[in-house]
């Protein structure tokens, strides 16, 4: 990453501009690695621990955000390798073998698919909860199983891309791979399945949600099991995820379109394409740090869950007296 490529047809001024942009992006990547990666690792880990320590109080949105937090941990772990150890760049601090490059790329694609589909399913389940609040179709139990299918589907979806990337980077000498050495096909699959499909699902869900919010019906007045702040968290999450991931998928689409034309790409446009791919990858990684911060500041139940977790940690091996707030309901039922 952070490479201008071989721009043989550019002028000296364009080459200098490209070098300046590359240096600026490299500085931004270092700032992100110093500040963004620790924030992403810390808050995503905290989000997972807080919710898993209070499973009985988890709601449907919490399950999806735990799912996105696990994907965020994967992205935060991959960020240093992608941002500081890329191929074809003189700024790289280390190099990667073909096998490692394919492995990291597949992990990145799986994390991106889990993030996008978790956001889309969160939108759809929120609509179901608003429209049919007493049917428990979007229950925590069902959501946990759905998240399991999301990870499995992401792995299966990445399998086709894995074949293309392996044949392009690892098995170039194998005759069976001669017809599959086409990373653009893998990128096209990812754009369709990883962005277009969840994007249409989110648009459809938001349209249905806006129509329900405008209609004054008894179902709208029913508070259901979701708090009012969940809608703000949903809108903020959708805008953040698609705002930060859209440039990445657009850069994949642009690269696919340019290569599919079968004509040599001008050095000027090639430099713009490399810059766009580098910047979009940086924005995609930053989503792993922004999303848990949104959850932390908008979710009103998070502080109480965090206090309970801290109390459990402080107790440790000591015998702590039971929480009065947890005993009261039992006495009342007796």
TITIBA-967228 format. One record per residue (C-alpha): residue number from 1; residue in three letters; y, z, x. Coordinates in pm, whole numbers. Layout:
BEGIN
+-----+---------+--------+--------+--------+
: num : residuo :  north :     up :   east :
+-----+---------+--------+--------+--------+
: NUM :     Ala :      Y :      Z :      X :
...
+-----+---------+--------+--------+--------+
//
This chain:
BEGIN
+-----+---------+--------+--------+--------+
: num : residuo :  north :     up :   east :
+-----+---------+--------+--------+--------+
:   1 :     Unk :      0 :      0 :      0 :
:   2 :     Unk :    366 :    -29 :     97 :
:   3 :     Unk :    311 :   -372 :    252 :
:   4 :     Unk :    519 :   -686 :    219 :
:   5 :     Unk :    228 :   -905 :    319 :
:   6 :     Unk :    259 :  -1224 :    520 :
:   7 :     Unk :    589 :  -1375 :    410 :
:   8 :     Unk :    601 :  -1676 :    634 :
:   9 :     Unk :    834 :  -1872 :    407 :
:  10 :     Unk :   1100 :  -1607 :    369 :
:  11 :     Unk :   1428 :  -1600 :    556 :
:  12 :     Unk :   1525 :  -1328 :    799 :
:  13 :     Unk :   1747 :  -1158 :    539 :
:  14 :     Unk :   1467 :  -1149 :    283 :
:  15 :     Unk :   1228 :  -1014 :    544 :
:  16 :     Unk :   1473 :   -735 :    631 :
:  17 :     Unk :   1519 :   -652 :    262 :
:  18 :     Unk :   1144 :   -637 :    218 :
:  19 :     Unk :   1112 :   -404 :    516 :
:  20 :     Unk :   1385 :   -177 :    377 :
:  21 :     Unk :   1217 :   -163 :     36 :
:  22 :     Unk :    883 :    -88 :    197 :
:  23 :     Unk :   1038 :    192 :    402 :
:  24 :     Unk :   1203 :    336 :     91 :
:  25 :     Unk :    876 :    335 :   -100 :
:  26 :     Unk :    700 :    495 :    194 :
:  27 :     Unk :    959 :    775 :    197 :
:  28 :     Unk :    913 :    823 :   -177 :
:  29 :     Unk :    538 :    841 :   -128 :
:  30 :     Unk :    580 :   1113 :    135 :
:  31 :     Unk :    808 :   1311 :    -99 :
:  32 :     Unk :    550 :   1277 :   -374 :
:  33 :     Unk :    271 :   1391 :   -144 :
:  34 :     Unk :    474 :   1693 :    -36 :
:  35 :     Unk :    595 :   1795 :   -384 :
:  36 :     Unk :    416 :   1596 :   -654 :
:  37 :     Unk :     56 :   1630 :   -537 :
:  38 :     Unk :     66 :   2013 :   -505 :
:  39 :     Unk :    233 :   2035 :   -847 :
:  40 :     Unk :    -29 :   1806 :   -999 :
:  41 :     Unk :   -321 :   1990 :   -843 :
:  42 :     Unk :   -179 :   2331 :   -932 :
:  43 :     Unk :    -75 :   2266 :  -1291 :
:  44 :     Unk :   -380 :   2055 :  -1378 :
:  45 :     Unk :   -609 :   2327 :  -1241 :
:  46 :     Unk :   -412 :   2590 :  -1430 :
:  47 :     Unk :   -431 :   2386 :  -1751 :
:  48 :     Unk :   -809 :   2358 :  -1722 :
:  49 :     Unk :   -864 :   2725 :  -1633 :
:  50 :     Unk :   -632 :   2859 :  -1903 :
:  51 :     Unk :   -802 :   2661 :  -2177 :
:  52 :     Unk :  -1158 :   2716 :  -2058 :
:  53 :     Unk :  -1095 :   3090 :  -2037 :
:  54 :     Unk :   -984 :   3087 :  -2403 :
:  55 :     Unk :  -1236 :   2850 :  -2558 :
:  56 :     Unk :  -1221 :   3024 :  -2895 :
:  57 :     Unk :   -849 :   2949 :  -2933 :
:  58 :     Unk :   -865 :   2586 :  -2814 :
:  59 :     Unk :   -742 :   2322 :  -3054 :
:  60 :     Unk :   -806 :   1950 :  -3071 :
:  61 :     Unk :   -500 :   1859 :  -2855 :
:  62 :     Unk :   -606 :   2117 :  -2594 :
:  63 :     Unk :   -940 :   1943 :  -2547 :
:  64 :     Unk :   -775 :   1608 :  -2485 :
:  65 :     Unk :   -526 :   1759 :  -2243 :
:  66 :     Unk :   -807 :   1927 :  -2051 :
:  67 :     Unk :   -967 :   1584 :  -2031 :
:  68 :     Unk :   -645 :   1432 :  -1899 :
:  69 :     Unk :   -605 :   1723 :  -1656 :
:  70 :     Unk :   -947 :   1652 :  -1502 :
:  71 :     Unk :   -847 :   1287 :  -1464 :
:  72 :     Unk :   -517 :   1407 :  -1315 :
:  73 :     Unk :   -706 :   1612 :  -1058 :
:  74 :     Unk :   -896 :   1300 :   -958 :
:  75 :     Unk :   -571 :   1103 :   -923 :
:  76 :     Unk :   -401 :   1381 :   -724 :
:  77 :     Unk :   -699 :   1395 :   -490 :
:  78 :     Unk :   -695 :   1019 :   -439 :
:  79 :     Unk :   -317 :    994 :   -393 :
:  80 :     Unk :   -302 :   1079 :    -19 :
:  81 :     Unk :   -572 :    827 :     67 :
:  82 :     Unk :   -415 :    549 :   -140 :
:  83 :     Unk :    -55 :    613 :    -37 :
:  84 :     Unk :   -105 :    679 :    335 :
:  85 :     Unk :   -428 :    500 :    423 :
:  86 :     Unk :   -413 :    154 :    266 :
:  87 :     Unk :   -534 :   -171 :    417 :
:  88 :     Unk :   -312 :   -452 :    549 :
:  89 :     Unk :    -14 :   -230 :    636 :
:  90 :     Unk :    138 :   -114 :    961 :
:  91 :     Unk :    254 :    212 :    801 :
:  92 :     Unk :   -103 :    333 :    733 :
:  93 :     Unk :   -202 :    662 :    894 :
:  94 :     Unk :   -570 :    565 :    877 :
:  95 :     Unk :   -784 :    270 :    773 :
:  96 :     Unk :  -1063 :    246 :    516 :
:  97 :     Unk :  -1397 :     73 :    530 :
:  98 :     Unk :  -1485 :   -174 :    259 :
:  99 :     Unk :  -1731 :     68 :     99 :
: 100 :     Unk :  -1476 :    351 :     89 :
: 101 :     Unk :  -1209 :    116 :    -46 :
: 102 :     Unk :  -1434 :     11 :   -335 :
: 103 :     Unk :  -1533 :    371 :   -410 :
: 104 :     Unk :  -1173 :    492 :   -423 :
: 105 :     Unk :  -1071 :    196 :   -635 :
: 106 :     Unk :  -1346 :    264 :   -889 :
: 107 :     Unk :  -1253 :    633 :   -909 :
: 108 :     Unk :   -891 :    535 :   -966 :
: 109 :     Unk :   -990 :    294 :  -1243 :
: 110 :     Unk :  -1211 :    554 :  -1412 :
: 111 :     Unk :   -930 :    811 :  -1405 :
: 112 :     Unk :   -685 :    558 :  -1548 :
: 113 :     Unk :   -924 :    463 :  -1829 :
: 114 :     Unk :   -987 :    829 :  -1918 :
: 115 :     Unk :   -613 :    897 :  -1924 :
: 116 :     Unk :   -525 :    601 :  -2144 :
: 117 :     Unk :   -810 :    650 :  -2391 :
: 118 :     Unk :   -751 :   1025 :  -2413 :
: 119 :     Unk :   -390 :    951 :  -2507 :
: 120 :     Unk :   -497 :    692 :  -2764 :
: 121 :     Unk :   -762 :    917 :  -2920 :
: 122 :     Unk :   -518 :   1207 :  -2928 :
: 123 :     Unk :   -283 :    991 :  -3136 :
: 124 :     Unk :   -558 :    884 :  -3375 :
: 125 :     Unk :   -697 :   1236 :  -3418 :
: 126 :     Unk :   -348 :   1372 :  -3478 :
: 127 :     Unk :   -308 :   1123 :  -3761 :
: 128 :     Unk :   -646 :   1224 :  -3906 :
: 129 :     Unk :   -547 :   1589 :  -3887 :
: 130 :     Unk :   -219 :   1519 :  -4063 :
: 131 :     Unk :   -369 :   1295 :  -4331 :
: 132 :     Unk :   -686 :   1498 :  -4393 :
: 133 :     Unk :   -610 :   1850 :  -4271 :
: 134 :     Unk :   -906 :   2023 :  -4437 :
: 135 :     Unk :  -1189 :   1785 :  -4350 :
: 136 :     Unk :  -1234 :   1902 :  -3987 :
: 137 :     Unk :  -1301 :   1545 :  -3878 :
: 138 :     Unk :  -1082 :   1608 :  -3571 :
: 139 :     Unk :  -1238 :   1945 :  -3490 :
: 140 :     Unk :  -1270 :   2089 :  -3141 :
: 141 :     Unk :  -1647 :   2043 :  -3155 :
: 142 :     Unk :  -1621 :   1674 :  -3235 :
: 143 :     Unk :  -1342 :   1622 :  -2983 :
: 144 :     Unk :  -1552 :   1764 :  -2699 :
: 145 :     Unk :  -1826 :   1513 :  -2772 :
: 146 :     Unk :  -1570 :   1233 :  -2795 :
: 147 :     Unk :  -1433 :   1326 :  -2452 :
: 148 :     Unk :  -1785 :   1307 :  -2311 :
: 149 :     Unk :  -1817 :    955 :  -2448 :
: 150 :     Unk :  -1476 :    869 :  -2299 :
: 151 :     Unk :  -1597 :    953 :  -1947 :
: 152 :     Unk :  -1923 :    769 :  -2003 :
: 153 :     Unk :  -1739 :    467 :  -2144 :
: 154 :     Unk :  -1500 :    466 :  -1850 :
: 155 :     Unk :  -1790 :    458 :  -1606 :
: 156 :     Unk :  -1962 :    179 :  -1797 :
: 157 :     Unk :  -1640 :    -20 :  -1823 :
: 158 :     Unk :  -1583 :     15 :  -1450 :
: 159 :     Unk :  -1934 :   -110 :  -1380 :
: 160 :     Unk :  -1841 :   -473 :  -1441 :
: 161 :     Unk :  -1536 :   -433 :  -1220 :
: 162 :     Unk :  -1755 :   -262 :   -963 :
: 163 :     Unk :  -1973 :   -571 :   -935 :
: 164 :     Unk :  -1670 :   -794 :   -873 :
: 165 :     Unk :  -1518 :   -561 :   -615 :
: 166 :     Unk :  -1845 :   -505 :   -431 :
: 167 :     Unk :  -1907 :   -878 :   -407 :
: 168 :     Unk :  -1551 :   -930 :   -283 :
: 169 :     Unk :  -1541 :   -652 :    -24 :
: 170 :     Unk :  -1893 :   -554 :     73 :
: 171 :     Unk :  -2150 :   -823 :     -3 :
: 172 :     Unk :  -1964 :  -1134 :    105 :
: 173 :     Unk :  -2272 :  -1256 :    293 :
: 174 :     Unk :  -2507 :  -1223 :     -4 :
: 175 :     Unk :  -2573 :  -1553 :   -175 :
: 176 :     Unk :  -2603 :  -1390 :   -517 :
: 177 :     Unk :  -2244 :  -1271 :   -492 :
: 178 :     Unk :  -2100 :  -1610 :   -406 :
: 179 :     Unk :  -2013 :  -1678 :   -769 :
: 180 :     Unk :  -1870 :  -1331 :   -833 :
: 181 :     Unk :  -1616 :  -1300 :   -552 :
: 182 :     Unk :  -1324 :  -1283 :   -789 :
: 183 :     Unk :  -1121 :   -960 :   -806 :
: 184 :     Unk :   -884 :  -1127 :  -1053 :
: 185 :     Unk :  -1162 :  -1125 :  -1313 :
: 186 :     Unk :  -1204 :   -751 :  -1261 :
: 187 :     Unk :   -828 :   -701 :  -1298 :
: 188 :     Unk :   -826 :   -903 :  -1619 :
: 189 :     Unk :  -1105 :   -686 :  -1760 :
: 190 :     Unk :   -914 :   -371 :  -1673 :
: 191 :     Unk :   -593 :   -499 :  -1832 :
: 192 :     Unk :   -772 :   -589 :  -2155 :
: 193 :     Unk :   -992 :   -282 :  -2191 :
: 194 :     Unk :   -779 :    -26 :  -2009 :
: 195 :     Unk :   -436 :   -112 :  -2147 :
: 196 :     Unk :   -433 :   -359 :  -2438 :
: 197 :     Unk :   -699 :   -182 :  -2646 :
: 198 :     Unk :   -563 :    174 :  -2615 :
: 199 :     Unk :   -208 :     42 :  -2646 :
: 200 :     Unk :   -286 :   -121 :  -2980 :
: 201 :     Unk :   -462 :    198 :  -3093 :
: 202 :     Unk :   -158 :    409 :  -3007 :
: 203 :     Unk :     81 :    173 :  -3185 :
: 204 :     Unk :   -141 :    176 :  -3494 :
: 205 :     Unk :   -167 :    556 :  -3491 :
: 206 :     Unk :    208 :    606 :  -3443 :
: 207 :     Unk :    281 :    367 :  -3730 :
: 208 :     Unk :     50 :    563 :  -3958 :
: 209 :     Unk :    197 :    895 :  -3844 :
: 210 :     Unk :    554 :    778 :  -3906 :
: 211 :     Unk :    459 :    662 :  -4254 :
: 212 :     Unk :    301 :    998 :  -4337 :
: 213 :     Unk :    604 :   1187 :  -4208 :
: 214 :     Unk :    834 :    982 :  -4431 :
: 215 :     Unk :    629 :   1034 :  -4746 :
: 216 :     Unk :    683 :   1359 :  -4932 :
: 217 :     Unk :    331 :   1445 :  -5049 :
: 218 :     Unk :    140 :   1772 :  -5076 :
: 219 :     Unk :    -61 :   1676 :  -4771 :
: 220 :     Unk :    258 :   1649 :  -4567 :
: 221 :     Unk :    363 :   1999 :  -4672 :
: 222 :     Unk :     25 :   2142 :  -4576 :
: 223 :     Unk :     66 :   2293 :  -4230 :
: 224 :     Unk :   -302 :   2234 :  -4158 :
: 225 :     Unk :   -432 :   2366 :  -3828 :
: 226 :     Unk :   -174 :   2204 :  -3596 :
: 227 :     Unk :    160 :   2355 :  -3506 :
: 228 :     Unk :    483 :   2153 :  -3550 :
: 229 :     Unk :    538 :   2131 :  -3173 :
: 230 :     Unk :    218 :   1923 :  -3141 :
: 231 :     Unk :    404 :   1618 :  -3269 :
: 232 :     Unk :    671 :   1653 :  -2998 :
: 233 :     Unk :    400 :   1696 :  -2736 :
: 234 :     Unk :    219 :   1387 :  -2867 :
: 235 :     Unk :    530 :   1167 :  -2856 :
: 236 :     Unk :    628 :   1293 :  -2509 :
: 237 :     Unk :    275 :   1235 :  -2376 :
: 238 :     Unk :    246 :    884 :  -2520 :
: 239 :     Unk :    586 :    782 :  -2380 :
: 240 :     Unk :    508 :    933 :  -2041 :
: 241 :     Unk :    159 :    791 :  -1998 :
: 242 :     Unk :    238 :    440 :  -2115 :
: 243 :     Unk :    576 :    440 :  -1942 :
: 244 :     Unk :    419 :    527 :  -1606 :
: 245 :     Unk :    102 :    318 :  -1640 :
: 246 :     Unk :    250 :      2 :  -1793 :
: 247 :     Unk :    396 :   -126 :  -1461 :
: 248 :     Unk :     53 :    -92 :  -1297 :
: 249 :     Unk :   -124 :   -301 :  -1559 :
: 250 :     Unk :    161 :   -554 :  -1569 :
: 251 :     Unk :    134 :   -599 :  -1193 :
: 252 :     Unk :   -241 :   -659 :  -1229 :
: 253 :     Unk :   -172 :   -912 :  -1502 :
: 254 :     Unk :     96 :  -1085 :  -1296 :
: 255 :     Unk :   -131 :  -1110 :   -994 :
: 256 :     Unk :   -412 :  -1249 :  -1209 :
: 257 :     Unk :   -186 :  -1512 :  -1364 :
: 258 :     Unk :    -45 :  -1626 :  -1029 :
: 259 :     Unk :   -386 :  -1656 :   -865 :
: 260 :     Unk :   -545 :  -1828 :  -1166 :
: 261 :     Unk :   -291 :  -2112 :  -1135 :
: 262 :     Unk :   -473 :  -2227 :   -823 :
: 263 :     Unk :   -150 :  -2304 :   -637 :
: 264 :     Unk :    -17 :  -2140 :   -320 :
: 265 :     Unk :    222 :  -1857 :   -402 :
: 266 :     Unk :    566 :  -1880 :   -249 :
: 267 :     Unk :    640 :  -1610 :      8 :
: 268 :     Unk :    938 :  -1484 :   -190 :
: 269 :     Unk :    732 :  -1427 :   -505 :
: 270 :     Unk :    449 :  -1286 :   -297 :
: 271 :     Unk :    682 :  -1022 :   -157 :
: 272 :     Unk :    807 :   -933 :   -504 :
: 273 :     Unk :    447 :   -905 :   -624 :
: 274 :     Unk :    348 :   -672 :   -339 :
: 275 :     Unk :    656 :   -458 :   -400 :
: 276 :     Unk :    581 :   -439 :   -774 :
: 277 :     Unk :    218 :   -342 :   -712 :
: 278 :     Unk :    320 :    -72 :   -465 :
: 279 :     Unk :    586 :     73 :   -693 :
: 280 :     Unk :    357 :     62 :   -999 :
: 281 :     Unk :     80 :    243 :   -808 :
: 282 :     Unk :    329 :    513 :   -713 :
: 283 :     Unk :    434 :    556 :  -1078 :
: 284 :     Unk :     71 :    568 :  -1190 :
: 285 :     Unk :     -8 :    849 :   -949 :
: 286 :     Unk :    302 :   1042 :  -1057 :
: 287 :     Unk :    164 :   1062 :  -1412 :
: 288 :     Unk :    -88 :   1320 :  -1290 :
: 289 :     Unk :    201 :   1557 :  -1213 :
: 290 :     Unk :    428 :   1488 :  -1511 :
: 291 :     Unk :    173 :   1530 :  -1793 :
: 292 :     Unk :     70 :   1892 :  -1718 :
: 293 :     Unk :    437 :   1985 :  -1687 :
: 294 :     Unk :    500 :   1848 :  -2036 :
: 295 :     Unk :    205 :   2045 :  -2169 :
: 296 :     Unk :    327 :   2361 :  -1996 :
: 297 :     Unk :    681 :   2344 :  -2138 :
: 298 :     Unk :    614 :   2212 :  -2491 :
: 299 :     Unk :    295 :   2399 :  -2578 :
: 300 :     Unk :    404 :   2732 :  -2725 :
: 301 :     Unk :     56 :   2881 :  -2701 :
: 302 :     Unk :     28 :   2826 :  -2328 :
: 303 :     Unk :    222 :   3140 :  -2216 :
: 304 :     Unk :      0 :   3375 :  -2419 :
: 305 :     Unk :   -316 :   3208 :  -2289 :
: 306 :     Unk :   -182 :   3232 :  -1935 :
: 307 :     Unk :   -113 :   3605 :  -1977 :
: 308 :     Unk :   -469 :   3661 :  -2097 :
: 309 :     Unk :   -604 :   3470 :  -1797 :
: 310 :     Unk :   -389 :   3671 :  -1555 :
: 311 :     Unk :   -509 :   3993 :  -1717 :
: 312 :     Unk :   -871 :   3886 :  -1672 :
: 313 :     Unk :   -807 :   3803 :  -1307 :
: 314 :     Unk :   -629 :   4134 :  -1245 :
: 315 :     Unk :   -915 :   4325 :  -1402 :
: 316 :     Unk :  -1166 :   4162 :  -1171 :
: 317 :     Unk :  -1469 :   4388 :  -1130 :
: 318 :     Unk :  -1290 :   4689 :  -1277 :
: 319 :     Unk :  -1366 :   4804 :  -1628 :
: 320 :     Unk :  -1062 :   4718 :  -1840 :
: 321 :     Unk :  -1001 :   4862 :  -2183 :
: 322 :     Unk :  -1044 :   4605 :  -2460 :
: 323 :     Unk :   -737 :   4421 :  -2575 :
: 324 :     Unk :   -596 :   4591 :  -2887 :
: 325 :     Unk :   -505 :   4251 :  -3027 :
: 326 :     Unk :   -871 :   4153 :  -3006 :
: 327 :     Unk :  -1001 :   4481 :  -3157 :
: 328 :     Unk :   -771 :   4485 :  -3455 :
: 329 :     Unk :   -935 :   4196 :  -3644 :
: 330 :     Unk :  -1279 :   4358 :  -3607 :
: 331 :     Unk :  -1156 :   4689 :  -3748 :
: 332 :     Unk :   -988 :   4509 :  -4033 :
: 333 :     Unk :  -1309 :   4330 :  -4123 :
: 334 :     Unk :  -1502 :   4656 :  -4112 :
+-----+---------+--------+--------+--------+
//
